[in-house]
């Protein structure tokens, strides 16, 4: 296969660059946009538009899921206080950890610390869930809780990037960018990748960056972690000063100037992506305002997500918006509870407050997706960048970072519900059975979406890159 300078998609056919497509089809940017607006409903089947960057692309094989929602708990929730039940930890509270602590630790820790919360068996599956998450416990039969997740780094920034991009040492495209690169978008009038109230710390924009992938695969942030969800909007989405006709004329002029520049320089990813972003922004004016207005949601739906009250309103609105964007055709949506789960001290109050903010919205999202028929082909992921130690910090009211074991759960999109997969040691310090590294998690996610993680590559700086680099094992034991 001949290789384009900018892309190594590694499917059966090599996609044309925007410039090459326009040269071969002998149409201008304005005509392309007009054709798109006139043929919205047949976008996926249009031979001309199949070559546009965000057009739907065929997966490598039949997918179990079509889209994904990632609920990121920034800071690192404690697995032994949430979903990894350890009765011996309660029995041996205050005793020294009988095993060997890691050679590299974030900070010194003391003796074993029992969880302040009781665990109860929930649902028909009888899965143990902490009293921190009573609402999640009610939907546990829809969840696959993986207790053997582990990563490579004990620092927030590096661990966060490894979870999001597959690398804790280099700038790489984010998981959402890889997925939209591989599958495109189901709606030409919306971004393929949206991140709601994302964190600006510990890697910041690199967590949703497309890095060396073309810029149109980058996540579109809606607000930041400093902004309340109710005020987090895509800015400047409505233009009351200039008519759509005049905007179209301005974009056509910019496109002509861009085409002239491309004729002189040849393919230019930055310029072509910028032109595409202008066109997308123009099209977004048709749909985004309606998606961002939740006035049409019923009072019952708002109550389901906890969006009608405190302390669940903020995260509840994020989860509700995630459902609305997915329903409208966005391929990958991330919501972030940031930066709150880093309890080196004040564990009881900190984790208690955090769980109270997210428990009902998480369960509400799972319930709402299921009753709307969306859960069966929507993959949902919940988790943080690492777990916590079963040993104590902060005057025996805190836990240190622990990349050697953390709990995450998945739901929907081909996942077996009511399953607890993988095990840690008797105290929850190390993953020991059916271990799942972040690389394995990424390989599995791509597989569920119909993508072979070894074939989804992009040529950059002389080599073919992929989300899983040279690693990754598909965890088939969690499939339905």
C-alpha positions in Angstrom: 0.0 0.0 0.0 1.4 3.4 -0.9 1.6 5.7 2.1 0.4 9.3 2.2 2.6 11.7 4.1 -0.1 12.5 6.6 -2.1 9.3 7.1 -1.7 5.5 7.5 -5.2 4.4 8.1 -4.4 0.8 7.2 -7.9 -0.1 6.1 -8.6 -1.6 2.7 -8.3 1.8 0.9 -6.3 4.9 1.6 -8.5 8.0 2.2 -7.8 11.0 0.0 -6.7 14.3 1.5 -9.2 17.0 1.4 -7.2 18.8 -1.3 -6.8 15.7 -3.5 -10.5 14.9 -3.2 -11.4 18.4 -4.3 -9.0 18.3 -7.2 -10.4 15.0 -8.4 -14.1 16.0 -8.0 -13.6 19.5 -9.5 -15.8 21.2 -6.9 -15.0 24.1 -4.5 -15.3 24.3 -0.8 -18.6 26.2 -1.0 -20.1 23.6 -3.3 -19.0 20.9 -0.9 -20.6 22.5 2.1 -23.8 23.2 0.1 -23.9 19.6 -1.0 -23.5 18.5 2.6 -26.3 20.7 3.8 -28.7 19.6 1.0 -27.9 15.9 1.5 -27.7 15.6 5.3 -29.8 12.5 5.6 -27.8 10.5 3.1 -24.4 11.7 4.4 -23.1 8.2 5.3 -24.0 6.9 1.9 -22.7 9.8 -0.2 -19.8 8.7 -2.4 -18.4 12.3 -2.6 -18.7 12.9 1.2 -17.3 9.5 2.1 -13.8 11.1 1.7 -14.4 13.9 4.2 -12.5 13.6 7.4 -15.4 12.9 9.8 -17.5 10.8 7.4 -18.6 7.5 9.0 -16.0 4.8 8.3 -16.5 1.1 8.2 -15.0 -0.7 11.2 -12.6 -3.7 10.8 -15.3 -6.1 11.8 -18.9 -6.1 13.2 -18.9 -3.9 16.3 -20.6 -4.5 19.6 -20.8 -0.8 20.4 -21.2 2.3 18.1 -20.3 5.0 20.6 -18.7 5.5 24.0 -19.2 7.6 27.2 -16.2 7.9 29.6 -16.9 9.1 33.1 -13.5 10.2 34.4 -13.0 10.5 38.2 -10.0 12.7 38.4 -7.7 12.1 41.4 -8.0 8.3 41.8 -10.9 6.8 43.7 -10.0 4.1 46.3 -10.9 0.6 45.0 -11.0 -0.8 48.5 -13.6 1.7 49.5 -15.8 1.4 46.4 -15.9 -1.8 44.5 -13.1 -4.2 45.7 -14.5 -5.9 48.8 -11.6 -6.9 51.2 -12.9 -8.5 54.4 -9.3 -9.2 55.6 -8.5 -5.5 55.4 -11.3 -4.9 57.9 -10.0 -7.8 60.1 -6.4 -6.7 60.1 -7.0 -2.9 60.5 -4.0 -1.3 62.1 -1.6 -4.1 61.4 1.4 -3.9 59.1 0.9 -4.8 55.5 2.3 -8.4 55.3 3.6 -8.1 51.8 6.2 -6.0 50.2 5.3 -2.4 49.4 6.3 -1.0 46.0 9.9 0.1 45.4 8.6 3.5 44.1 5.8 5.1 46.1 4.2 8.5 45.9 4.7 8.9 49.6 5.2 6.9 52.8 2.3 5.0 54.2 1.7 3.3 57.5 -0.3 0.3 58.5 -3.4 -1.2 57.0 -6.6 0.9 57.0 -10.0 -0.7 57.0 -12.6 0.9 54.8 -14.9 3.3 56.7 -17.8 2.0 54.6 -19.7 -1.2 54.7 -20.0 -3.4 51.6 -23.2 -5.1 50.7 -24.2 -7.6 48.0 -26.4 -5.9 45.5 -28.6 -7.0 42.6 -29.3 -10.5 41.4 -25.6 -11.0 40.8 -24.9 -10.4 44.5 -21.9 -8.1 43.6 -20.3 -6.4 46.6 -20.7 -2.6 46.4 -19.7 -0.1 49.0 -22.3 2.0 50.8 -20.7 5.0 49.1 -22.6 4.0 45.9 -26.1 2.9 46.8 -27.6 4.1 43.5 -24.9 2.5 41.4 -25.6 -0.7 43.5 -29.1 -0.7 42.1 -27.8 -1.0 38.5 -24.9 -3.3 39.3 -26.4 -6.1 37.2 -25.7 -3.9 34.2 -22.1 -3.4 35.1 -18.9 -5.4 34.7 -16.6 -4.3 37.5 -12.9 -4.9 36.7 -10.9 -5.0 39.9 -7.5 -5.8 38.3 -6.8 -2.6 36.3 -3.2 -1.4 36.7 -1.0 1.2 35.1 2.7 2.2 35.1 3.0 5.5 36.9 2.1 6.7 40.4 2.0 10.4 39.5 -1.3 12.1 38.5 -0.1 13.8 35.3 1.6 10.7 33.9 -1.1 8.3 35.0 -3.8 10.5 33.6 -2.1 10.7 30.2 -1.4 6.9 30.2 -5.1 6.3 30.8 -6.2 8.8 28.1 -3.5 8.4 25.5 -1.7 5.1 26.2 1.6 6.8 27.1 2.9 8.3 30.3 6.1 9.7 28.7 5.2 11.2 25.3 2.5 13.3 23.8 0.1 10.9 22.0 -3.4 11.2 20.5 -6.1 10.7 23.1 -8.4 7.6 23.1 -11.3 9.7 21.8 -9.2 11.0 19.0 -8.2 7.5 17.9 -11.8 6.3 18.0 -13.1 9.2 15.9 -10.1 8.7 13.5 -11.1 5.1 13.1 -14.8 5.4 12.9 -15.6 9.0 11.9 -18.8 10.7 13.2 -22.4 9.7 12.9 -23.5 13.3 12.5 -21.7 15.7 10.1 -23.1 18.7 12.0 -21.4 17.9 15.3 -17.9 17.1 16.5 -17.0 13.4 16.7 -15.5 13.8 20.1 -16.8 16.0 22.9 -15.4 16.5 26.4 -17.6 18.2 29.0 -16.1 20.2 31.8 -12.6 18.7 31.3 -9.7 19.1 33.7 -7.1 21.7 33.0 -4.5 20.1 35.3 -2.3 17.0 35.2 -1.8 17.0 31.4 -4.6 19.4 30.6 -5.5 19.6 26.9 -3.2 16.6 26.1 -6.0 14.4 27.6 -8.2 15.3 24.7 -5.7 16.3 22.1 -5.3 14.7 18.7 -1.5 15.2 19.0 -0.1 14.2 15.6 -3.4 13.1 14.2 -5.2 15.7 12.1 -6.7 18.4 14.2 -10.3 17.6 13.3 -10.0 14.4 15.5 -9.3 16.5 18.6 -11.9 16.7 21.4 -14.2 19.7 21.5 -14.2 21.0 25.1 -17.4 22.3 26.5 -16.5 24.4 29.5 -13.8 23.4 31.9 -13.6 21.9 35.4 -13.7 25.5 36.7 -17.1 26.1 35.1 -20.5 24.9 36.4 -22.1 22.4 34.0 -25.2 24.6 33.7 -23.1 27.4 32.2 -20.8 25.2 30.2 -21.7 25.8 26.6 -20.0 25.8 23.2 -19.3 29.6 22.9 -20.3 31.8 20.0 -22.5 29.0 18.6 -25.2 31.5 17.6 -24.5 34.5 15.4 -27.3 37.1 15.6 -25.3 39.8 13.8 -24.6 38.1 10.5 -27.0 36.1 8.3 -26.2 32.5 7.4 -26.0 33.6 3.8 -23.3 36.1 4.6 -21.4 33.6 6.7 -21.5 31.2 3.8 -20.0 33.8 1.5 -17.3 34.6 4.0 -16.4 30.9 4.4 -16.4 30.4 0.6 -13.9 33.3 0.3 -11.7 31.8 3.0 -11.9 28.4 1.3 -10.8 29.9 -2.0 -7.8 31.5 -0.4 -7.0 28.3 1.4 -7.2 26.3 -1.9 -4.9 28.8 -3.6 -2.4 28.3 -0.8 -2.7 24.5 -1.0 -2.0 24.7 -4.7 1.3 26.4 -3.9 2.3 24.3 -0.9 0.8 20.9 -1.5 -1.0 19.0 1.3 -1.0 20.9 4.6 -2.7 19.1 7.5 -2.9 22.3 9.6 -4.5 24.4 6.9 -6.9 21.7 5.8 -7.9 21.0 9.4 -8.5 24.7 10.0 -10.7 24.9 6.9 -12.6 21.8 8.0 -13.1 23.4 11.5 -14.6 26.5 10.0 -17.0 24.4 8.0 -18.0 22.3 11.0 -18.5 25.4 13.1 -20.9 26.7 10.5 -22.9 23.5 10.4 -22.9 23.2 14.2 -25.1 26.3 14.4 -28.0 24.1 13.2 -27.9 21.5 16.0 -25.8 22.5 19.0 -28.2 25.1 20.4 -31.0 22.6 20.6 -28.8 19.9 22.2 -27.6 22.3 24.8 -31.1 23.4 25.8 -32.5 20.9 28.2 -35.8 22.6 28.8 -37.5 19.8 26.8 -36.4 17.1 29.3 -39.1 15.9 31.7 -39.1 16.6 35.4 -38.8 12.9 35.9 -35.6 12.7 33.8 -34.0 15.6 35.6 -34.8 13.8 38.9 -33.4 10.6 37.6 -30.0 12.3 37.0 -30.2 14.4 40.1 -30.0 17.4 37.9 -32.8 19.1 39.8 -31.0 19.3 43.2 -27.7 19.6 45.0 -25.2 18.1 45.4 -25.8 16.0 42.3 -26.8 18.9 39.9 -23.4 19.6 38.4 -22.4 16.1 37.5 -26.0 15.1 36.7 -26.2 17.8 34.0 -22.9 16.6 32.6 -24.2 13.0 32.3 -27.5 14.2 30.9 -25.6 16.2 28.2 -23.5 13.1 27.5 -26.7 11.2 26.7 -28.0 14.0 24.5 -24.8 14.3 22.5 -24.6 10.5 22.0 -28.2 10.4 21.0 -27.4 13.1 18.4 -24.6 11.0 16.9 -21.4 12.1 18.7 -19.0 9.1 18.7 -17.1 9.7 22.0 -18.2 11.8 25.0 -16.3 12.3 28.2 -17.5 13.8 31.4 -15.1 14.6 34.3 -15.5 14.9 38.0 -12.5 16.9 38.7 -10.1 17.2 40.7 -11.6 15.7 43.9 -10.6 12.1 44.5 -7.1 12.6 45.8 -7.6 11.9 49.5 -4.2 11.6 51.1 -6.1 12.8 54.2 -9.7 13.5 55.0 -10.8 10.2 53.3 -14.1 9.9 55.1 -15.4 13.3 54.3 -13.7 13.6 50.9 -14.7 10.3 49.3 -18.1 10.6 51.0 -18.7 14.0 49.5 -17.5 13.0 46.0 -19.6 9.8 45.9 -22.7 11.8 46.9 -22.1 14.1 43.9 -21.8 11.3 41.3 -23.6 8.2 42.6 -27.1 9.2 41.4 -26.0 10.7 38.1 -24.0 7.6 37.2 -27.0 5.3 37.9 -29.3 7.8 36.2 -27.2 7.7 33.0 -27.1 3.9 32.9 -30.9 3.7 33.5 -31.7 6.3 30.9 -29.5 4.8 28.2 -31.1 1.4 28.9 -34.7 2.5 28.7 -34.0 4.4 25.5 -32.5 1.4 23.9 -29.1 3.1 23.7 -27.1 1.1 26.2 -27.0 -2.0 24.0 -24.7 -0.2 21.5 -23.2 2.5 23.8 -20.0 1.5 25.7 -19.8 3.2 29.1 -16.6 3.4 31.1 -16.1 4.7 34.7 -12.8 5.1 36.6 -9.8 7.2 37.6 -6.1 7.4 36.7 -5.2 4.9 39.5 -6.4 3.4 42.8 -5.3 4.0 46.4 -3.2 2.0 48.9 -4.9 -0.2 51.5 -2.3 1.3 53.9 -2.9 4.6 55.7 -1.8 8.2 55.3 -2.9 11.5 56.8 -3.3 10.5 60.5 -5.1 7.3 59.4 -7.7 9.1 57.4 -6.2 8.9 53.9 -4.6 6.7 51.3 -1.7 7.2 48.8 -1.7 6.8 45.1 -1.6 3.1 43.9 -1.1 2.4 40.2 -0.8 -1.3 40.9 -4.5 -1.9 41.4 -7.7 0.1 40.8 -11.3 -0.7 40.0 -13.1 0.5 36.9 -16.4 -0.6 35.5 -17.9 -0.9 32.0 -21.5 -1.3 30.8 -23.4 -1.6 27.6 -22.0 -2.3 24.2 -21.2 -6.0 24.4 -20.2 -6.1 28.1 -21.4 -8.8 30.4 -23.4 -7.3 33.2 -23.4 -8.5 36.8 -19.8 -9.6 36.4 -16.8 -9.0 38.8 -13.7 -9.6 36.8 -10.1 -9.9 38.0 -8.7 -10.0 41.5 -6.3 -8.2 43.8 -4.4 -9.7 46.7 -6.2 -10.1 50.1 -5.7 -6.5 50.9 -6.2 -4.9 47.5 -2.7 -3.6 47.0 -1.7 -5.5 43.8 -3.7 -6.9 40.9 -2.9 -10.6 40.9 -5.5 -12.5 38.7 -6.7 -11.6 35.2 -4.6 -8.5 35.3 -5.8 -5.7 32.9 -3.2 -3.0 32.1 -4.4 0.3 30.5 -3.0 -1.0 27.2 -5.3 -4.1 27.5 -8.2 -1.8 28.4 -7.6 0.3 25.3 -7.3 -2.8 23.1 -10.6 -4.1 24.5 -12.4 -0.8 24.0 -11.3 -0.6 20.4 -12.3 -4.3 19.8 -15.8 -3.6 21.2 -16.1 -0.7 18.7 -15.1 -3.0 15.8 -11.5 -1.8 15.6 -8.4 -4.0 15.6 -5.9 -2.1 17.8 -3.0 -3.5 15.8 -4.4 -2.3 12.5 -5.6 1.2 13.6 -2.4 3.0 12.9 -1.1 6.4 11.8 2.2 7.1 10.1 4.2 9.9 11.8 7.9 10.6 12.0 8.7 7.5 10.1 6.8 4.9 12.0 3.3 3.6 12.4 1.8 4.6 15.8 -1.3 3.2 17.5 -3.1 3.7 20.8 -1.7 0.6 22.3 1.8 1.2 21.0 3.4 -2.3 20.9 1.2 -3.7 23.7 -2.4 -4.6 24.3 -4.4 -7.8 24.9 -8.1 -8.0 24.3 -9.9 -9.0 27.5 -12.6 -11.3 26.1 -13.6 -12.6 29.5 -15.8 -9.5 30.0 -17.8 -9.9 26.8 -21.4 -10.9 26.9 
